Amino acid sequence: MKKILVTGANGQLGSELAVLSVNYSNYEWIFADRTQIALDDLDILEKQLNKIQPDVIFNCGAYTAVDKAETEKELAFTINHLAVEFIAKYTQKNDAKLIHISTDYVFDGTSSIALNEDEKTNPVNVYGASKRTGEIACLKENPNSIIIRTSWVYSKFGNNFVKTMQRLMQERNTINVVNDQIGSPTYAADLAQAMIDILEFPEWIPGIYNYSSEGEISWYEFALSIKEFGGYSCNVGGIPSASYPTPAKRPEFSLLDKKKIKATYNVDIPYYKESLKKMFV
């Protein structure tokens, strides 16, 4: 029986994989949080991987505090670059499969058309830079890896935009949401299923793949959909990013082109409203 190690077990994606894992008892699943897999301590990480000896690693663990990364650069790079490099080396040496999760933040946001996997990367913040160096290291140390870039992840688990909007829309009469950052959200349950589908696919085809829901929207439009499905009466206004300054700059446009993952792995990608609706059921 193949042993699958999921890092970042308590995160959105790790939690959704745990829900799905009961349907895939043909694998031995090991869900590791930061106490069981120390992505910030490479010496401990080596011992932990040698003890577990996984056949497959779903690397969902990451440093994802985008604004905090601006002042915690070393920690962000340790987790998002050096730990990924180490995991890639381990999987290459031990002939294990690796699916590593990356981000749309590797792009600078200057495009006006959906970004495919071959587009030039140019991160505009520390988080994006740490994730991009992790991608490079991953493919260098294990060219047989699969990297999935995703965007605007949300879930019933963890902290995310949808849950924040749900709370604010119940607490306030009016909220303002940025309307000039364009992309598409990703329901973590959909991505978790796609990862398992890729693993179960008859052929393993390495490389970088994009995955997010279908649709091209702003955060403001996303908030309007959350209001619609939640039946909230709160007024939602759109504001430019300049009116809501953050320590880390965000890419203005990071819509991902999903043709490659659909053509290669026959992955089904729902429209964003279909996926959002599932979270409200």
DODRENDO-352839 format. One record per residue (C-alpha): chain; residue in one letter; x, y, z; residue number from 1. Coordinates in pm, whole numbers, plus 32768, in hexadecimal, padded with zeros to 4 digits. Layout:
<node 'A', 'a', <X, Y, Z>, NUM>
...
***
This chain:
<node 'A', 'm', <8000, 8000, 8000>, 1>
<node 'A', 'k', <808E, 8152, 7F99>, 2>
<node 'A', 'k', <80CE, 8247, 80B1>, 3>
<node 'A', 'i', <8064, 83B2, 8071>, 4>
<node 'A', 'l', <80F7, 84C2, 814D>, 5>
<node 'A', 'v', <8030, 8607, 8155>, 6>
<node 'A', 't', <80EC, 8731, 81E5>, 7>
<node 'A', 'g', <8029, 8859, 826B>, 8>
<node 'A', 'a', <7F1E, 876E, 82EF>, 9>
<node 'A', 'n', <7E64, 887D, 83B0>, 10>
<node 'A', 'g', <7E58, 896E, 828A>, 11>
<node 'A', 'q', <7D38, 8996, 8196>, 12>
<node 'A', 'l', <7DB8, 88A0, 8093>, 13>
<node 'A', 'g', <7E3C, 87A4, 818E>, 14>
<node 'A', 's', <7CED, 87A7, 8242>, 15>
<node 'A', 'e', <7C2C, 876F, 80FE>, 16>
<node 'A', 'l', <7D16, 864E, 80A0>, 17>
<node 'A', 'a', <7CCC, 85B4, 81F5>, 18>
<node 'A', 'v', <7B56, 85C2, 81A8>, 19>
<node 'A', 'l', <7B8B, 851A, 8056>, 20>
<node 'A', 's', <7C85, 8418, 80D4>, 21>
<node 'A', 'v', <7B6F, 833C, 8166>, 22>
<node 'A', 'n', <7B05, 82F4, 7FFE>, 23>
<node 'A', 'y', <7C64, 827E, 7FA4>, 24>
<node 'A', 's', <7CB2, 8169, 809C>, 25>
<node 'A', 'n', <7D9B, 80CD, 7F96>, 26>
<node 'A', 'y', <7EA1, 81BF, 801E>, 27>
<node 'A', 'e', <7F38, 81E9, 8176>, 28>
<node 'A', 'w', <7F09, 8358, 81C8>, 29>
<node 'A', 'i', <7FEB, 8415, 82B7>, 30>
<node 'A', 'f', <7F7B, 8578, 8309>, 31>
<node 'A', 'a', <8097, 863D, 83A2>, 32>
<node 'A', 'd', <8077, 8792, 8445>, 33>
<node 'A', 'r', <81A0, 886F, 849B>, 34>
<node 'A', 't', <81F1, 87A0, 85D2>, 35>
<node 'A', 'q', <8214, 8661, 8504>, 36>
<node 'A', 'i', <82BA, 86F8, 83D1>, 37>
<node 'A', 'a', <8397, 8821, 8425>, 38>
<node 'A', 'l', <83B5, 88E9, 82E4>, 39>
<node 'A', 'd', <8473, 89F7, 83A3>, 40>
<node 'A', 'd', <8582, 8909, 8425>, 41>
<node 'A', 'l', <8631, 883E, 8318>, 42>
<node 'A', 'd', <86F4, 875F, 840A>, 43>
<node 'A', 'i', <85B3, 86EC, 84B1>, 44>
<node 'A', 'l', <8506, 86D5, 835D>, 45>
<node 'A', 'e', <8608, 85D8, 82E4>, 46>
<node 'A', 'k', <85D2, 84F8, 8413>, 47>
<node 'A', 'q', <8458, 8511, 83F1>, 48>
<node 'A', 'l', <8455, 84B3, 827E>, 49>
<node 'A', 'n', <8543, 838E, 82B9>, 50>
<node 'A', 'k', <845D, 8312, 83CC>, 51>
<node 'A', 'i', <831C, 832D, 82FF>, 52>
<node 'A', 'q', <83B1, 82B8, 81B0>, 53>
<node 'A', 'p', <828F, 8331, 80D5>, 54>
<node 'A', 'd', <8253, 82BA, 7F71>, 55>
<node 'A', 'v', <819E, 83FE, 7F1C>, 56>
<node 'A', 'i', <81B9, 855A, 7FB1>, 57>
<node 'A', 'f', <80A5, 865C, 7F87>, 58>
<node 'A', 'n', <8161, 8793, 7FF8>, 59>
<node 'A', 'c', <8045, 8877, 8068>, 60>
<node 'A', 'g', <8108, 8913, 8187>, 61>
<node 'A', 'a', <818A, 8A73, 8149>, 62>
<node 'A', 'y', <81CC, 8BC7, 81DF>, 63>
<node 'A', 't', <809A, 8C83, 815F>, 64>
<node 'A', 'a', <808A, 8DC2, 8232>, 65>
<node 'A', 'v', <80BD, 8EA9, 8107>, 66>
<node 'A', 'd', <80DE, 8FF1, 81C6>, 67>
<node 'A', 'k', <81A3, 8F5F, 82E8>, 68>
<node 'A', 'a', <829E, 8ECB, 81F4>, 69>
<node 'A', 'e', <831C, 9029, 81A8>, 70>
<node 'A', 't', <83B8, 9030, 8305>, 71>
<node 'A', 'e', <83EA, 8EB6, 8330>, 72>
<node 'A', 'k', <84A7, 8E7F, 81EE>, 73>
<node 'A', 'e', <8599, 8D7A, 8277>, 74>
<node 'A', 'l', <8482, 8CA1, 8303>, 75>
<node 'A', 'a', <83B5, 8CBF, 81C2>, 76>
<node 'A', 'f', <84DF, 8C51, 80EE>, 77>
<node 'A', 't', <8539, 8B34, 81DD>, 78>
<node 'A', 'i', <83DC, 8A9E, 81C3>, 79>
<node 'A', 'n', <8383, 8AF8, 805B>, 80>
<node 'A', 'h', <84D9, 8AC1, 7FBE>, 81>
<node 'A', 'l', <85D2, 89F9, 8090>, 82>
<node 'A', 'a', <84D7, 88FC, 8118>, 83>
<node 'A', 'v', <8448, 88CA, 7FB9>, 84>
<node 'A', 'e', <85A8, 8895, 7F33>, 85>
<node 'A', 'f', <85E7, 8791, 8041>, 86>
<node 'A', 'i', <849D, 86DC, 8002>, 87>
<node 'A', 'a', <84E6, 86D6, 7E8B>, 88>
<node 'A', 'k', <8640, 8640, 7ECF>, 89>
<node 'A', 'y', <85A5, 853C, 7FB5>, 90>
<node 'A', 't', <849B, 84D4, 7EB6>, 91>
<node 'A', 'q', <859E, 84BF, 7D9E>, 92>
<node 'A', 'k', <868B, 83EC, 7E6F>, 93>
<node 'A', 'n', <8577, 8304, 7EEC>, 94>
<node 'A', 'd', <84B3, 82EC, 7DA6>, 95>
<node 'A', 'a', <837F, 8388, 7E49>, 96>
<node 'A', 'k', <827E, 845F, 7D98>, 97>
<node 'A', 'l', <8257, 85CF, 7DF1>, 98>
<node 'A', 'i', <8136, 86C0, 7DB7>, 99>
<node 'A', 'h', <819C, 8819, 7E32>, 100>
<node 'A', 'i', <80A5, 8939, 7E53>, 101>
<node 'A', 's', <810D, 8A91, 7DDA>, 102>
<node 'A', 't', <805F, 8BDC, 7D93>, 103>
<node 'A', 'd', <7FF0, 8CE1, 7C98>, 104>
<node 'A', 'y', <80C6, 8DD7, 7D5F>, 105>
<node 'A', 'v', <81F7, 8D6A, 7C94>, 106>
<node 'A', 'f', <8173, 8E5F, 7B8A>, 107>
<node 'A', 'd', <8189, 8FDB, 7B91>, 108>
<node 'A', 'g', <8020, 9020, 7B2B>, 109>
<node 'A', 't', <806B, 90E9, 79EF>, 110>
<node 'A', 's', <7FC5, 8FF5, 78FF>, 111>
<node 'A', 's', <7E67, 902E, 7876>, 112>
<node 'A', 'i', <7E2C, 8EC8, 77FD>, 113>
<node 'A', 'a', <7E21, 8D83, 78BF>, 114>
<node 'A', 'l', <7F80, 8D11, 791F>, 115>
<node 'A', 'n', <7FFA, 8BBD, 78A8>, 116>
<node 'A', 'e', <810B, 8AF0, 794D>, 117>
<node 'A', 'd', <821E, 8B74, 7865>, 118>
<node 'A', 'e', <81E2, 8CE6, 78A9>, 119>
<node 'A', 'k', <8307, 8DA8, 7938>, 120>
<node 'A', 't', <8301, 8DB8, 7AB3>, 121>
<node 'A', 'n', <8353, 8EF8, 7B70>, 122>
<node 'A', 'p', <82D4, 8EFA, 7CD9>, 123>
<node 'A', 'v', <827E, 904D, 7D72>, 124>
<node 'A', 'n', <8295, 8FE4, 7EE0>, 125>
<node 'A', 'v', <8367, 8F0A, 7FC7>, 126>
<node 'A', 'y', <8264, 8DF6, 7FDB>, 127>
<node 'A', 'g', <8254, 8DD8, 7E5E>, 128>
<node 'A', 'a', <83D0, 8DDE, 7E45>, 129>
<node 'A', 's', <83F2, 8CCA, 7F4B>, 130>
<node 'A', 'k', <82F4, 8BF2, 7E95>, 131>
<node 'A', 'r', <839D, 8C27, 7D45>, 132>
<node 'A', 't', <84F5, 8BC5, 7DC8>, 133>
<node 'A', 'g', <844A, 8A92, 7E5C>, 134>
<node 'A', 'e', <83C0, 8A37, 7D05>, 135>
<node 'A', 'i', <8518, 8A5A, 7C63>, 136>
<node 'A', 'a', <85BE, 8986, 7D70>, 137>
<node 'A', 'c', <84AA, 8881, 7D5D>, 138>
<node 'A', 'l', <84D0, 8847, 7BE7>, 139>
<node 'A', 'k', <864D, 8854, 7BF9>, 140>
<node 'A', 'e', <8669, 8753, 7D10>, 141>
<node 'A', 'n', <854F, 8675, 7C90>, 142>
<node 'A', 'p', <84EF, 86B0, 7B22>, 143>
<node 'A', 'n', <83E1, 85A5, 7B4E>, 144>
<node 'A', 's', <831D, 8687, 7C3C>, 145>
<node 'A', 'i', <81C7, 871D, 7BF8>, 146>
<node 'A', 'i', <8192, 8886, 7C63>, 147>
<node 'A', 'i', <8031, 8912, 7C71>, 148>
<node 'A', 'r', <800A, 8A8B, 7C74>, 149>
<node 'A', 't', <7EC3, 8AF8, 7D0C>, 150>
<node 'A', 's', <7E1F, 8C3E, 7D7B>, 151>
<node 'A', 'w', <7D30, 8CD8, 7E79>, 152>
<node 'A', 'v', <7D00, 8B93, 7F3A>, 153>
<node 'A', 'y', <7BD3, 8B71, 8020>, 154>
<node 'A', 's', <7B2F, 8A59, 80E4>, 155>
<node 'A', 'k', <7A4F, 8A09, 820B>, 156>
<node 'A', 'f', <7B96, 89D9, 82C6>, 157>
<node 'A', 'g', <7C9A, 8AD9, 8332>, 158>
<node 'A', 'n', <7C9C, 8C4F, 82F9>, 159>
<node 'A', 'n', <7C44, 8CD4, 81A3>, 160>
<node 'A', 'f', <7B92, 8DE9, 80E5>, 161>
<node 'A', 'v', <7A3F, 8D3B, 80D9>, 162>
<node 'A', 'k', <7A31, 8D02, 8251>, 163>
<node 'A', 't', <7AA5, 8E66, 8295>, 164>
<node 'A', 'm', <7995, 8EF0, 81B0>, 165>
<node 'A', 'q', <788D, 8E15, 8254>, 166>
<node 'A', 'r', <78EE, 8E9E, 83A9>, 167>
<node 'A', 'l', <7903, 900B, 833C>, 168>
<node 'A', 'm', <77BB, 8FFD, 827B>, 169>
<node 'A', 'q', <770B, 8F8A, 83B7>, 170>
<node 'A', 'e', <77B9, 908A, 8496>, 171>
<node 'A', 'r', <77A7, 91C4, 83BD>, 172>
<node 'A', 'n', <76AD, 9283, 82EC>, 173>
<node 'A', 't', <77B2, 92E6, 81E6>, 174>
<node 'A', 'i', <7902, 925C, 8176>, 175>
<node 'A', 'n', <79F4, 92C0, 8062>, 176>
<node 'A', 'v', <7AB7, 91C4, 7F92>, 177>
<node 'A', 'v', <7BD2, 91F5, 7E97>, 178>
<node 'A', 'n', <7B4C, 91F7, 7D32>, 179>
<node 'A', 'd', <7C89, 9219, 7C60>, 180>
<node 'A', 'q', <7D38, 90CD, 7CAC>, 181>
<node 'A', 'i', <7CC6, 8FC7, 7BB0>, 182>
<node 'A', 'g', <7CE1, 8E4E, 7BC3>, 183>
<node 'A', 's', <7C13, 8D1E, 7C20>, 184>
<node 'A', 'p', <7BD5, 8C73, 7D6F>, 185>
<node 'A', 't', <7C21, 8B06, 7DBD>, 186>
<node 'A', 'y', <7B47, 8A2B, 7E9A>, 187>
<node 'A', 'a', <7C44, 8955, 7F56>, 188>
<node 'A', 'a', <7B5E, 8824, 7F43>, 189>
<node 'A', 'd', <7B6A, 8836, 7DC4>, 190>
<node 'A', 'l', <7CE6, 8851, 7DC2>, 191>
<node 'A', 'a', <7D07, 8731, 7EB9>, 192>
<node 'A', 'q', <7C37, 8656, 7DD2>, 193>
<node 'A', 'a', <7D08, 86C1, 7CA6>, 194>
<node 'A', 'm', <7E48, 865B, 7D5C>, 195>
<node 'A', 'i', <7DBE, 8500, 7DA3>, 196>
<node 'A', 'd', <7D42, 84E1, 7C3B>, 197>
<node 'A', 'i', <7EA0, 8536, 7BBD>, 198>
<node 'A', 'l', <7F3A, 842F, 7CA2>, 199>
<node 'A', 'e', <7E3F, 832B, 7C26>, 200>
<node 'A', 'f', <7E6F, 8388, 7AB7>, 201>
<node 'A', 'p', <7F0C, 826C, 79EA>, 202>
<node 'A', 'e', <803A, 8341, 798C>, 203>
<node 'A', 'w', <810E, 8429, 7A64>, 204>
<node 'A', 'i', <8164, 855D, 7994>, 205>
<node 'A', 'p', <8243, 864C, 7A59>, 206>
<node 'A', 'g', <8256, 87C6, 7A3A>, 207>
<node 'A', 'i', <81A0, 8902, 7AA5>, 208>
<node 'A', 'y', <8023, 8911, 7A90>, 209>
<node 'A', 'n', <7F26, 8A22, 7ADF>, 210>
<node 'A', 'y', <7DE9, 89E0, 7BA2>, 211>
<node 'A', 's', <7CD4, 8ACE, 7C11>, 212>
<node 'A', 's', <7B5E, 8AE5, 7BD6>, 213>
<node 'A', 'e', <7ADC, 8B5B, 7A86>, 214>
<node 'A', 'g', <7A79, 8CC9, 7A6E>, 215>
<node 'A', 'e', <7B28, 8E1B, 7A6C>, 216>
<node 'A', 'i', <7AC8, 8EF8, 7B91>, 217>
<node 'A', 's', <7B42, 8FFD, 7C88>, 218>
<node 'A', 'w', <7B41, 8FD1, 7E02>, 219>
<node 'A', 'y', <7A17, 90C0, 7E03>, 220>
<node 'A', 'e', <7952, 8FE0, 7D15>, 221>
<node 'A', 'f', <79B2, 8EB4, 7DE8>, 222>
<node 'A', 'a', <7929, 8F69, 7F1B>, 223>
<node 'A', 'l', <77E0, 8FAD, 7E62>, 224>
<node 'A', 's', <77BE, 8E37, 7E1B>, 225>
<node 'A', 'i', <77FE, 8DE9, 7F8B>, 226>
<node 'A', 'k', <76F0, 8EE5, 7FE8>, 227>
<node 'A', 'e', <7601, 8E40, 7EEF>, 228>
<node 'A', 'f', <7633, 8CDB, 7F6C>, 229>
<node 'A', 'g', <7635, 8D42, 80D9>, 230>
<node 'A', 'g', <74FB, 8E15, 80B5>, 231>
<node 'A', 'y', <75A1, 8F38, 816A>, 232>
<node 'A', 's', <750F, 9098, 8165>, 233>
<node 'A', 'c', <765C, 914C, 8193>, 234>
<node 'A', 'n', <76B3, 9255, 808E>, 235>
<node 'A', 'v', <77F1, 91FB, 7FCE>, 236>
<node 'A', 'g', <78B9, 9312, 7F27>, 237>
<node 'A', 'g', <79DF, 92F8, 7E39>, 238>
<node 'A', 'i', <7B22, 93B8, 7E7C>, 239>
<node 'A', 'p', <7C76, 93CD, 7DCE>, 240>
<node 'A', 's', <7DA5, 9321, 7E69>, 241>
<node 'A', 'a', <7E3A, 947B, 7EAB>, 242>
<node 'A', 's', <7D24, 94B6, 7FAA>, 243>
<node 'A', 'y', <7D82, 9378, 8066>, 244>
<node 'A', 'p', <7EFF, 937B, 8088>, 245>
<node 'A', 't', <7FA9, 923C, 8103>, 246>
<node 'A', 'p', <8116, 91FA, 8164>, 247>
<node 'A', 'a', <8139, 910B, 803B>, 248>
<node 'A', 'k', <80DC, 9172, 7EDB>, 249>
<node 'A', 'r', <7FE5, 908B, 7E2A>, 250>
<node 'A', 'p', <7FE4, 9036, 7CB6>, 251>
<node 'A', 'e', <7EC7, 90F3, 7C0E>, 252>
<node 'A', 'f', <7E80, 8FDE, 7B14>, 253>
<node 'A', 's', <7EC8, 8E70, 7B5C>, 254>
<node 'A', 'l', <7DBF, 8DAC, 7AA1>, 255>
<node 'A', 'l', <7E47, 8C4F, 7A58>, 256>
<node 'A', 'd', <7E1D, 8B98, 790D>, 257>
<node 'A', 'k', <7DB3, 8A31, 795B>, 258>
<node 'A', 'k', <7DC3, 8994, 77FF>, 259>
<node 'A', 'k', <7EF9, 88C3, 784C>, 260>
<node 'A', 'i', <7E73, 880D, 7981>, 261>
<node 'A', 'k', <7D26, 87CC, 78D2>, 262>
<node 'A', 'a', <7DCC, 8742, 7799>, 263>
<node 'A', 't', <7ED8, 8676, 784D>, 264>
<node 'A', 'y', <7E19, 85E3, 7972>, 265>
<node 'A', 'n', <7CB0, 860E, 7902>, 266>
<node 'A', 'v', <7C6F, 86D6, 7A42>, 267>
<node 'A', 'd', <7B12, 8764, 7A67>, 268>
<node 'A', 'i', <7B13, 88D4, 7ACC>, 269>
<node 'A', 'p', <79C7, 896A, 7B42>, 270>
<node 'A', 'y', <7958, 8AD2, 7B15>, 271>
<node 'A', 'y', <79A7, 8B97, 7C51>, 272>
<node 'A', 'k', <7839, 8BCA, 7CB4>, 273>
<node 'A', 'e', <77F7, 8A51, 7CA6>, 274>
<node 'A', 's', <7916, 8A14, 7D98>, 275>
<node 'A', 'l', <78BB, 8B35, 7E7C>, 276>
<node 'A', 'k', <7757, 8AB5, 7E94>, 277>
<node 'A', 'k', <77DC, 8967, 7F1A>, 278>
<node 'A', 'm', <7877, 8A19, 8043>, 279>
<node 'A', 'f', <7725, 8AAF, 80A0>, 280>
<node 'A', 'v', <7664, 8967, 8090>, 281>
***
